[in-house]
Amino acid sequence: MSAAPPFSLLTAHDSHLFNEGSHFRVYDKLGARVVSVDGTSGCYFAVWAPNAERVSVASMLYLDYGRKNGEWIPNRHGGRENLETIELLRRLNHVIYENSGCAT
């Protein structure tokens, strides 16, 4: 798999409006969005964090993420995987694939 070229929903005009404080629809550009770029569908994330040392997407795939022992309940198989989140992502992936024009 090759790396995807850089992609952003933010244009130079968006940056100009944002910087002068007059971008009244910046919510259309920031956050998480399902997008299709050059025939490849996926999730796009954009955040405004000017003083952040780093930004990350927290994992919901594991029930013990950010929790100490005893602060989470194992799944129905006794494991730490969040089966409901995995099923949600599986369904989301299916819907994106079916609606991307890639499905045959």
N, C-alpha and C positions, 0 to 999 in steps of 0.2 A: 504494500500500500504506500503510495506516495503522499507527501504532505500537501495539503490543500493550500492554494494561494491565499494571501490575506484577504479578508472580506469584512466589510463594515456597512451597517445601515446608516451610519453617520456620514454626512457629506460635509464639505467645507462650509457650505451655507448653514448647516445645522450647527457646526462649531462656532461660526460667527454669531448666530442668534443666541446660542447658549451663553457664550462669553459676555455678550452685552446684556444678558438677562431678559431677553425678549422671545425666547423659544417657548411657545405656549403649548406645544405638542411633543415635548421631549419624551413623554411617556410612550410614544409610538416607537422610539428608538432604543430606549434602555430596558433592561430586564431580559427575560428569556423569550425567544420567539422561535417557532418552527419555520424554517426557510428551506428553499431549494435553490442551489447555486450550480449552474452548469450541469444540471441533471442529477445532482447529488443532494438528497434531503438530509437535514439534520437540525440540531438545536443551536441557536445563536445566543450568546450571552454578552451583555454590555452593562457596565456599571460605572457610576461616577464616584470615584474614591481618590480625590487628589492628594490626601495625606497618608494613604495606605502604604505600608511596606510591601504587602502582597494581598491578593484577592484569590479566593478559592471557592470551589463549589463543594459544599458539604455533602457527604455521602449519606443517602437514606437506604443504601443497600444492606447495611448491617445494623441489627438491632442494638449492638453494643457500642456503636459509634459515639464517642464523646461521653460514654457512661462507664461507671465503675462496676465491678462485679456486684451482682445483686440489685442493680438499678434497671435491669431489663429482663424481659420474660422470653425464654427460648421459643422458637417457632414450633409448629406441630410435630416436627421431626427431631426436636431437641437441639437444633442448630441456631446459629446467630444470624442467618440470612433473613432479610425482611421479604418474605414470600409475596406479600401483598404489593409491595413496591415493585418487585421484579415482574409480577403479572401486569401491573399498570404499564411499566415500560415496554413489556412485550406487546401489549395491545396498542400502545401509542406507536411503536415501531411499525406494526402491521398497518395501522391507519395511514401513517405517513407514506409507507411504501405503496399502498393501494391508491393513494391520491396524488402520487408524484408523477404519474405517467410512465413509471418504470415497470409496473406490473404487466404481465402478459395475459 
